[in-house]
Amino acid sequence: MMSAELLAVIDRDHPSDVARLNAALRLSGEARLAEHVPPHTFVGDIEAVKPGDCVLFMGINPKLNFDEDFRRVNIELPSRCLSEFRRTGDLSALDDWMAFQMGYFLREERNKRHFNKIGKWLGPRWFPGTWAEFEEKEAIQMVLHRHLVEVDAVQYFSHKAAIDTNLLARLIQTDPALAANMRMIEWLIAKIQPKWIQVNGKSNWEMMECLYGEGKMKLLNSGEKPGTDIKVGYLRFGEMRIPVLMHKFLGSISGVNSNADKELVWTMWSDWLG
């Protein structure tokens, strides 16, 4: 499973990268990227999801928490694996870290509050076979485990996300850490061949359109609230042409918030997708 692209994200000087990015992105306070947390690569079973029957879900950057579970699986586990890999040069030293990432949606330490919203949103509409197999709580988990791989445009953790859209769009191709992360995401896309790419949060819109957009994206909103704005179109990755749904942040006050908002977004997306 380990690839050169994945290893290029893992085996970097992360404190140096984070210090540079905090300055370049002008981050302060709780929005600052954390130097002490190894990078997020992906979560989801990339060996088991089926091409054309999964979604690549993309956020802006992972959330820094302060509880014991977070520290154990997001700091201690990857730090131990990375230290052993650098000491021995043996890729198997990274196995425990990768196993956690692959089995993330079945783990108690998963970010339930965030990902449960996504699984409950996708499951009944797009993966009804899996959804119908289980009671709702387990169905949410299994939809995510079988049909979702999640990545972030910026691989470093912060307690609050406050990344400037324009700065990110300019930096993404020139900063070596961000560029390495995007090459890893391209590798993942080629590997899992998602049914579509779903971009959560407006901070990524300009960057994704500039890097991969095939022509101009289409802005849609059949409702009255700006929170239900979506952009749709196609992204090009080599020979692969993949539809993309870009919506405002799920669950935020200014984004896709209520059940009515969610239904409106899915209806617009379904109608456009055809």
N, C-alpha and C positions, 0 to 999 in steps of 0.2 A: 504493500500500500504506500510505503514511503516513496516520495518522488523528489527530484532535485528541486522542484518549485516549493514543495512543502518544507524541505530542509533549509532552503534559503531564507524562509521566514523565521524558522525556529532558531537557527544558529547564527544570530546576529548579535551585535553589541547593543542590547536593548536599552540600558540606561542612557547610552549616548544618543540613540535614536529618539528616545522619549524627550530628552532635554532639548534636542534640536527641534522636534515637532511642537513642543509646548511653546517655544519661542516663535517659530514660523507661523503657527496657527493662532498666536496671541491668546493663549489659554491661561486662565487664572482661577484661583479658588477651587471650588469643587469640580470645575470643568477641566482642571489640569490632568493630563495623562499620568498614570502611576508608574514610576520607575521600578518599583519593587515587584511588580506582577508580570510574569512571562506573557508573551503575546497569545491572544486568541487566534486560532487558526480556522476551525470550523466545528460545528456539532452536527451529528447525524451519521447514520450508518451508510457511508459512501460505498461500501462493498455490497450492500443488500438492496438498496433502492433500485427500482427498475427504470431504465431509460424510458422517457415519455410518460412515466407514471409518478413523477415527483416534481417538487418545486424547489428552486433555489431562492431562499429568502434572505434579503440583504439589509442589514442595519447600518448605522453610522459608526458606532463603536460600542464595545461591551461595557456593561454596568459594573462598577466597583462596589462591592458590598463589604461588610465588616464583621460578619458572623463567623462562627467557628467552621461551619461547613464550607463556606466560601474559601476561607484561608486554607483549609486542608486540601481541597481538590483543585483550586485555581492558583495557589501559590506554592504550597509545600510539595504537592505531587509533581507538577511540571518542573519545579526547580530541582528536585531530586533527580528526576530523569535526565534533565539537561546537563546537570553536573556530572552524572555518571557517563553520559555519552561523550562529553568533552574530555573526560579523563581517559576513557578506553577507546573511543572512536567506533564503538560497537553500536550499530543502529538498534539492536534489540533493547538497548537501555531505554529507548523511547516508547517501548511497547505499552507500558502501564498508562502513560499519558494519552497515547492514541486510543487505547481501549476505553478510557473515560470519555474522550470526545465522541467516539463512535457509538457508545451506549448511553450517551447523555440523556436522551429523552426517556430512558427507563430508570434513571437514577433519582433517588430522593433529593439529591443536591441540585437538581435542575432548577432553573428560575421559573417556578410554576406560575407566578403572577403574570409574567410576560408571555411565556409560550402557551399557556392554557388558552389565552385569548386567540392565538393564532390557530391552534388545533381545532378549537370549537368553531372558528370562522370557516376554515377550509373543509373540515370533515364532512358535514352533511351535504354540502353543495358539490364538492369535487371528488371526494373519495368515499362515496356512500357505501361501497362494499365493505371497506374496513370499518367504517362508522357503525354499520349495522351488526357487526360481529360482537360488540362489547357494550356493557353499560357505559353511560356517558363519561365518567371519570377515566376509566381505562381506555375508552374509545379515543379520547383526546390524546392520550399518550401514544397509542398505537398508530394513529394518523400521523403524528409527528415522526415517530420512529420509522415507519414504513415509507413515508412520502415527503419528508422535508429534510433539506440540508441548509443550515444557516451559516452565513459569513458576515463580516463587517468590513466596511471600506477602510477604516482605521483599526488596526489590530490590537491597540492598547486600551486598557481599562481607564475609565474615569467615573466618578460618582454621578456627575450630571453631564449630559451631552450638550455642548454649545459650540459646535464647529461651524465656522463661517463657510457658506456654500461657495462663494467666489474664491476664497483662499484655498479651499480643498481642491477645487477644479484646476487651479493653477499648479498646485504642489504635487498632485497625484502622479504625474508622469516624470517629475524631476527628482523628487525625494527618493533616495534608494530604498528606504524601508517601505514606503507606501507603494512604490513600483513593484517591489518584490511581492507584497501582499496581493496586488492585482494580478500578477503572473500566476500566483497560487490559485486565485479564484478562477482564472481562465482555465487552468489545468482541471479544477474541479468540474467546471461546466462541461468540458470535453469528456470527462469521465462519466458523469451521471446523466448527461443529456436531458436537462429538465424540460418538463411540459411548458413551463414559462418561468421567467425571472420576476420576482416580486420585490420591489424596492420600498422599504418602510421608512418614511421620513423624507422631507423635502431637501435636506442637506445633501443627499446623494443625486438628486435629479440632474443637475447641470453636468456633474462629473460623468455620470453614466451616458448621458446623451452625447457629450463631446467625445468620449473615448470610443464608444461602441455603436452609437446610434446610426441606423440606416435611414437617412433622410431625417426630416423634422418630426419630432414626436407630436402627437395630437392631444391637446388639452380638452378634457371633457368635464362637465358638471351639469347634470339635469336637475339638481336640487337648488336650494336657496342659500346654503352655507358654504363659505370658502373652504371649510374643513373637508368637504367631500370632493374637492378638485382631484382629478387624477390625470396622469399623462400615460398615454399608451402608444405603442409602436413596436418596432423590431430592433433587436440588437444583433450585430454581426460579430461572430467569433470564428475567424477562418472561413470554413465552408458551412458553418452552422449559423442558421438564421432563427432567432428565438424571440417569441413575443414577450413583451415586458409590460407589467403593470406597476406604475409608480404612484403611490398614494401618500398622504400625510400620515404622521405617526399614529399608529393604532393605540387608542386609549387615551390620547392627550386631549386637553380641553379644546385646542385649536385644530385637532385632527379628526380622524375617524373615531368617533366616540360612542354614540348610542347605537342600539340595534338597528334603528332606522337608517343611520349613516352607513352601517355595514351592509345592509340590504341594498341600499342605493348604489354603493360602490360595486358590489357584485353584479348587480343588474347591468350597470354601464359596461363593466368589463365583459360580462357574458355576451351582451349584445354586440360589442365591438369584436370580440373574438370569434363570434359567429357560430 
